[in-house]
Amino acid sequence: MIIQRVVLNSRPGKNGVPVAENFRLEQSTIPDTVQEGQVRVRTLYLSVDPYMRCRMNEDTGSDYLLPWQLSEVADGGGIGVVEESKHNNFAKGDIVTSFNWPWQTVAILDGSLLQKVVPQLVNGRLSYFLGAAGLTGLTALLGIREKGHVTVGANQTMVVSGAAGACGSLAGQIGHLDGCSKVVGIAGTDEKCSILVSEMGFDAAINYKKGNVAQQLRELCPGGVDVYFDNVGGEISDTVISQMNQNSHIILCGQISQYNKDVPYPPPLPPDTEKYRKKETSQERFLVLNYMDKQEASVLQLCQWIQEGKLKVRETVVEGLENIGAAFQSMMNGGNIGKQIVLVSK
């Protein structure tokens, strides 16, 4: 069977900014027959995420991320429909998802790598299983619950960096739902800040490209910061950490400002920032894959919030497998709001 797939065409280098040309669309073939335990799936949606920047390097800097290989198909979160199955758990027509879905139009996969999903849980919005009701939503929810130490009625203030991104936009909302009294987002445009406040329920948002971030934080969080959901690292995080209270908590989710730099992960804090952090402030790296025993219950909670309208979801959907490289470039440049999704087929 003839298919289309996207392979890694070149590496941007540890300090380089990825571009669409780092990926290449090509024609390939897969077997016409499915073996026992396998499933043939047609790809519906693919997820594009910041962590993938690390997979473009020969050394990902992480023991849980494997590098993409040159001229080999890339992979990540995906969702599709079963066309043929020789696995007992799946039948033709089932909607399935996987964290390791190849970037190709049709694939034959080991059934043990797939999970069946129920479209009704997300009101038929299948792409949500890659975002708000998928790994992104789990990262936000479990990050806050496992590392944020949010307590209802404790009058806690949360700050979220990268707040208009896929994870940040959910984390701020979940912070409120779990009991934070105030949530402040940090984003890169006035439009993003406006959407965070008017649509997603943030109490305030700071455009870090305008004005003095430290001063704005002091004005918006006069009682200091109790919980910091860190998606970006770098100077913005140094500024937030300097205003954190004693016994506060940093949820180290991502460091997107550092992904195009040859630095350790997580990168070391400058001495002045480390001095502030030592005010009995916890800074713990969060990896959602360590909490997958809580996946099922957490996904159901996310889906319930979506159905009730308590969790607002933003997606940027790009059509066509051939445009996935451009979608990745746009995401890394901060050009979208919410989750970046590629629609491969309907």
DOGUGU-72687 format. One record per residue (C-alpha): residue number from 0; x, y, z. Coordinates in steps of 0.25 Angstrom, whole numbers. Example, Ala and Ser with C-alpha at 12.3 -4.5 7.8 and 13.67 -1.06 7.14 Angstrom:
2
+-----+-------+-------+-------+
: num :  east : north :    up :
+-----+-------+-------+-------+
:   0 :    49 :   -18 :    31 :
:   1 :    55 :    -4 :    29 :
+-----+-------+-------+-------+
END
This chain:
346
+-----+-------+-------+-------+
: num :  east : north :    up :
+-----+-------+-------+-------+
:   0 :     0 :     0 :     0 :
:   1 :     5 :    14 :    -4 :
:   2 :     5 :    24 :     7 :
:   3 :    11 :    38 :    10 :
:   4 :    20 :    40 :    22 :
:   5 :    29 :    51 :    28 :
:   6 :    43 :    49 :    32 :
:   7 :    54 :    57 :    38 :
:   8 :    61 :    63 :    27 :
:   9 :    72 :    70 :    35 :
:  10 :    76 :    74 :    49 :
:  11 :    75 :    89 :    53 :
:  12 :    87 :    87 :    62 :
:  13 :    87 :    89 :    77 :
:  14 :    87 :   104 :    77 :
:  15 :    79 :   105 :    64 :
:  16 :    64 :   110 :    62 :
:  17 :    56 :    99 :    55 :
:  18 :    50 :   102 :    41 :
:  19 :    40 :    95 :    32 :
:  20 :    51 :    90 :    23 :
:  21 :    56 :    81 :    35 :
:  22 :    45 :    71 :    31 :
:  23 :    42 :    65 :    17 :
:  24 :    30 :    59 :    12 :
:  25 :    32 :    46 :     4 :
:  26 :    24 :    34 :    -2 :
:  27 :    26 :    21 :     4 :
:  28 :    19 :     7 :     5 :
:  29 :    14 :    -2 :    16 :
:  30 :    10 :   -17 :    15 :
:  31 :    -4 :   -20 :     9 :
:  32 :    -6 :   -30 :    20 :
:  33 :    -8 :   -29 :    35 :
:  34 :    -1 :   -39 :    45 :
:  35 :    -6 :   -45 :    58 :
:  36 :    -6 :   -34 :    69 :
:  37 :    -6 :   -23 :    59 :
:  38 :   -15 :   -12 :    54 :
:  39 :   -16 :    -4 :    42 :
:  40 :   -20 :    11 :    45 :
:  41 :   -23 :    23 :    36 :
:  42 :   -17 :    35 :    43 :
:  43 :   -27 :    46 :    46 :
:  44 :   -19 :    56 :    55 :
:  45 :    -5 :    58 :    59 :
:  46 :     0 :    66 :    71 :
:  47 :    12 :    76 :    70 :
:  48 :    18 :    79 :    83 :
:  49 :    30 :    87 :    89 :
:  50 :    37 :    75 :    94 :
:  51 :    39 :    70 :    80 :
:  52 :    50 :    80 :    79 :
:  53 :    59 :    72 :    88 :
:  54 :    57 :    60 :    79 :
:  55 :    63 :    67 :    67 :
:  56 :    76 :    66 :    74 :
:  57 :    85 :    54 :    73 :
:  58 :    86 :    55 :    88 :
:  59 :    72 :    58 :    94 :
:  60 :    77 :    62 :   107 :
:  61 :    67 :    53 :   114 :
:  62 :    67 :    38 :   117 :
:  63 :    52 :    37 :   113 :
:  64 :    53 :    43 :   100 :
:  65 :    58 :    36 :    88 :
:  66 :    64 :    44 :    76 :
:  67 :    58 :    44 :    63 :
:  68 :    67 :    38 :    52 :
:  69 :    71 :    45 :    39 :
:  70 :    62 :    40 :    27 :
:  71 :    53 :    32 :    37 :
:  72 :    39 :    35 :    40 :
:  73 :    36 :    45 :    52 :
:  74 :    26 :    41 :    62 :
:  75 :    18 :    47 :    74 :
:  76 :     4 :    48 :    79 :
:  77 :    -7 :    43 :    69 :
:  78 :   -21 :    39 :    67 :
:  79 :   -27 :    31 :    56 :
:  80 :   -38 :    21 :    52 :
:  81 :   -36 :     6 :    51 :
:  82 :   -37 :     0 :    37 :
:  83 :   -33 :   -14 :    39 :
:  84 :   -30 :   -21 :    52 :
:  85 :   -24 :   -35 :    56 :
:  86 :   -23 :   -30 :    71 :
:  87 :   -34 :   -35 :    81 :
:  88 :   -36 :   -21 :    87 :
:  89 :   -39 :   -14 :    74 :
:  90 :   -49 :   -14 :    63 :
:  91 :   -51 :    -7 :    50 :
:  92 :   -56 :     7 :    52 :
:  93 :   -51 :     8 :    66 :
:  94 :   -44 :    22 :    69 :
:  95 :   -30 :    20 :    75 :
:  96 :   -19 :    28 :    80 :
:  97 :    -4 :    26 :    84 :
:  98 :     8 :    34 :    89 :
:  99 :    17 :    28 :    78 :
: 100 :     9 :    30 :    65 :
: 101 :    17 :    31 :    52 :
: 102 :    15 :    44 :    44 :
: 103 :     9 :    36 :    32 :
: 104 :    -5 :    35 :    26 :
: 105 :    -7 :    21 :    29 :
: 106 :     1 :    12 :    38 :
: 107 :     1 :    -3 :    43 :
: 108 :     4 :    -2 :    58 :
: 109 :     5 :   -12 :    69 :
: 110 :    -8 :   -12 :    76 :
: 111 :    -2 :   -12 :    90 :
: 112 :     3 :     2 :    87 :
: 113 :   -11 :     7 :    85 :
: 114 :   -22 :    12 :    94 :
: 115 :   -37 :    12 :    90 :
: 116 :   -44 :    26 :    92 :
: 117 :   -59 :    29 :    94 :
: 118 :   -62 :    41 :    85 :
: 119 :   -75 :    45 :    93 :
: 120 :   -66 :    48 :   105 :
: 121 :   -61 :    61 :    97 :
: 122 :   -74 :    64 :    90 :
: 123 :   -68 :    58 :    77 :
: 124 :   -56 :    67 :    76 :
: 125 :   -46 :    56 :    74 :
: 126 :   -34 :    65 :    74 :
: 127 :   -36 :    68 :    89 :
: 128 :   -31 :    54 :    92 :
: 129 :   -17 :    60 :    87 :
: 130 :   -19 :    73 :    96 :
: 131 :   -28 :    76 :   107 :
: 132 :   -33 :    62 :   109 :
: 133 :   -19 :    56 :   105 :
: 134 :    -5 :    57 :   110 :
: 135 :    -5 :    72 :   110 :
: 136 :   -17 :    73 :   119 :
: 137 :   -11 :    62 :   128 :
: 138 :     2 :    70 :   129 :
: 139 :    -6 :    82 :   134 :
: 140 :   -15 :    75 :   143 :
: 141 :    -5 :    65 :   149 :
: 142 :     6 :    75 :   150 :
: 143 :    -3 :    84 :   159 :
: 144 :    -8 :    73 :   167 :
: 145 :     5 :    66 :   169 :
: 146 :    15 :    78 :   170 :
: 147 :     6 :    90 :   172 :
: 148 :     1 :    87 :   186 :
: 149 :   -12 :    96 :   184 :
: 150 :   -21 :    96 :   195 :
: 151 :   -35 :   101 :   194 :
: 152 :   -37 :   113 :   203 :
: 153 :   -23 :   116 :   205 :
: 154 :   -23 :   129 :   197 :
: 155 :   -12 :   124 :   188 :
: 156 :    -7 :   132 :   175 :
: 157 :    -2 :   124 :   163 :
: 158 :     6 :   130 :   152 :
: 159 :     7 :   122 :   138 :
: 160 :    18 :   125 :   128 :
: 161 :    15 :   121 :   114 :
: 162 :     1 :   123 :   118 :
: 163 :    -5 :   124 :   104 :
: 164 :     1 :   111 :   100 :
: 165 :    -5 :    97 :   100 :
: 166 :    -1 :    94 :   114 :
: 167 :    -1 :   107 :   120 :
: 168 :   -15 :   111 :   116 :
: 169 :   -21 :    99 :   123 :
: 170 :   -12 :   100 :   135 :
: 171 :   -17 :   114 :   138 :
: 172 :   -31 :   109 :   137 :
: 173 :   -29 :    97 :   145 :
: 174 :   -22 :   105 :   156 :
: 175 :   -35 :   112 :   158 :
: 176 :   -43 :   100 :   158 :
: 177 :   -34 :    93 :   168 :
: 178 :   -35 :   105 :   178 :
: 179 :   -25 :   116 :   174 :
: 180 :   -31 :   130 :   178 :
: 181 :   -23 :   137 :   167 :
: 182 :   -17 :   133 :   154 :
: 183 :    -8 :   142 :   146 :
: 184 :    -2 :   138 :   132 :
: 185 :    10 :   142 :   124 :
: 186 :     9 :   142 :   109 :
: 187 :    15 :   149 :    97 :
: 188 :     5 :   158 :    91 :
: 189 :    -7 :   167 :    95 :
: 190 :   -17 :   157 :    87 :
: 191 :   -12 :   145 :    95 :
: 192 :   -13 :   153 :   108 :
: 193 :   -27 :   158 :   105 :
: 194 :   -32 :   143 :   101 :
: 195 :   -26 :   138 :   115 :
: 196 :   -34 :   148 :   123 :
: 197 :   -47 :   149 :   114 :
: 198 :   -48 :   134 :   110 :
: 199 :   -40 :   126 :   119 :
: 200 :   -43 :   132 :   133 :
: 201 :   -29 :   137 :   136 :
: 202 :   -30 :   149 :   146 :
: 203 :   -19 :   156 :   139 :
: 204 :    -9 :   154 :   128 :
: 205 :     5 :   161 :   125 :
: 206 :    11 :   163 :   112 :
: 207 :    25 :   161 :   115 :
: 208 :    29 :   168 :   102 :
: 209 :    24 :   181 :   108 :
: 210 :    27 :   188 :   120 :
: 211 :    34 :   183 :   133 :
: 212 :    30 :   169 :   136 :
: 213 :    35 :   170 :   150 :
: 214 :    28 :   183 :   153 :
: 215 :    15 :   177 :   147 :
: 216 :    16 :   165 :   155 :
: 217 :    18 :   173 :   168 :
: 218 :     5 :   181 :   165 :
: 219 :    -3 :   169 :   161 :
: 220 :     2 :   159 :   172 :
: 221 :     4 :   169 :   184 :
: 222 :     4 :   157 :   193 :
: 223 :    15 :   150 :   185 :
: 224 :    14 :   137 :   177 :
: 225 :    10 :   123 :   184 :
: 226 :    10 :   114 :   171 :
: 227 :    18 :   116 :   158 :
: 228 :    15 :   107 :   146 :
: 229 :    28 :   109 :   138 :
: 230 :    27 :   106 :   124 :
: 231 :    38 :   115 :   119 :
: 232 :    50 :   116 :   128 :
: 233 :    60 :   127 :   125 :
: 234 :    59 :   142 :   129 :
: 235 :    44 :   141 :   131 :
: 236 :    45 :   130 :   141 :
: 237 :    56 :   137 :   149 :
: 238 :    47 :   149 :   150 :
: 239 :    35 :   141 :   155 :
: 240 :    44 :   132 :   165 :
: 241 :    49 :   145 :   171 :
: 242 :    35 :   149 :   176 :
: 243 :    31 :   135 :   181 :
: 244 :    27 :   134 :   196 :
: 245 :    33 :   125 :   206 :
: 246 :    28 :   110 :   205 :
: 247 :    24 :   113 :   191 :
: 248 :    24 :   103 :   179 :
: 249 :    30 :   103 :   165 :
: 250 :    24 :    93 :   155 :
: 251 :    36 :    91 :   145 :
: 252 :    28 :    87 :   133 :
: 253 :    36 :    92 :   121 :
: 254 :    47 :   101 :   118 :
: 255 :    43 :   105 :   103 :
: 256 :    52 :   118 :   104 :
: 257 :    64 :   108 :   106 :
: 258 :    61 :    98 :    95 :
: 259 :    69 :   104 :    84 :
: 260 :    81 :   105 :    93 :
: 261 :    92 :    96 :    97 :
: 262 :    90 :    96 :   112 :
: 263 :    86 :    85 :   122 :
: 264 :    72 :    81 :   125 :
: 265 :    67 :    87 :   134 :
: 266 :    77 :    98 :   132 :
: 267 :    83 :   103 :   145 :
: 268 :    78 :   116 :   151 :
: 269 :    86 :   128 :   152 :
: 270 :    92 :   130 :   166 :
: 271 :    83 :   142 :   170 :
: 272 :    70 :   134 :   166 :
: 273 :    75 :   122 :   173 :
: 274 :    77 :   130 :   186 :
: 275 :    62 :   134 :   185 :
: 276 :    58 :   119 :   182 :
: 277 :    65 :   115 :   195 :
: 278 :    54 :   121 :   203 :
: 279 :    48 :   107 :   205 :
: 280 :    42 :   108 :   191 :
: 281 :    41 :    94 :   184 :
: 282 :    45 :    93 :   170 :
: 283 :    42 :    80 :   165 :
: 284 :    43 :    75 :   150 :
: 285 :    30 :    69 :   146 :
: 286 :    29 :    57 :   136 :
: 287 :    15 :    53 :   134 :
: 288 :    19 :    39 :   129 :
: 289 :    23 :    36 :   144 :
: 290 :     8 :    37 :   148 :
: 291 :     1 :    29 :   137 :
: 292 :    -6 :    20 :   148 :
: 293 :   -15 :    33 :   150 :
: 294 :   -17 :    35 :   135 :
: 295 :   -31 :    29 :   134 :
: 296 :   -37 :    36 :   146 :
: 297 :   -30 :    49 :   141 :
: 298 :   -35 :    48 :   127 :
: 299 :   -49 :    46 :   132 :
: 300 :   -48 :    59 :   141 :
: 301 :   -43 :    67 :   129 :
: 302 :   -54 :    62 :   120 :
: 303 :   -65 :    65 :   131 :
: 304 :   -59 :    79 :   131 :
: 305 :   -60 :    80 :   116 :
: 306 :   -74 :    75 :   115 :
: 307 :   -78 :    85 :   126 :
: 308 :   -72 :    97 :   119 :
: 309 :   -62 :    99 :   131 :
: 310 :   -50 :    96 :   123 :
: 311 :   -48 :   105 :   111 :
: 312 :   -40 :    99 :    99 :
: 313 :   -33 :   106 :    88 :
: 314 :   -26 :    99 :    76 :
: 315 :   -19 :   104 :    64 :
: 316 :   -22 :    93 :    53 :
: 317 :   -13 :    92 :    41 :
: 318 :   -18 :    84 :    30 :
: 319 :   -10 :    74 :    22 :
: 320 :     2 :    65 :    26 :
: 321 :    11 :    73 :    16 :
: 322 :     9 :    85 :    25 :
: 323 :    14 :    79 :    38 :
: 324 :    28 :    84 :    37 :
: 325 :    22 :    98 :    36 :
: 326 :    13 :    96 :    48 :
: 327 :    25 :    92 :    56 :
: 328 :    33 :   104 :    52 :
: 329 :    21 :   113 :    55 :
: 330 :    19 :   107 :    69 :
: 331 :    33 :   108 :    73 :
: 332 :    33 :   123 :    69 :
: 333 :    21 :   125 :    78 :
: 334 :    11 :   128 :    67 :
: 335 :    -1 :   120 :    71 :
: 336 :   -11 :   120 :    83 :
: 337 :   -14 :   107 :    90 :
: 338 :   -11 :    93 :    84 :
: 339 :    -4 :    92 :    71 :
: 340 :   -11 :    80 :    63 :
: 341 :    -9 :    75 :    49 :
: 342 :   -22 :    70 :    42 :
: 343 :   -17 :    58 :    33 :
: 344 :   -30 :    53 :    28 :
: 345 :   -45 :    54 :    31 :
+-----+-------+-------+-------+
END
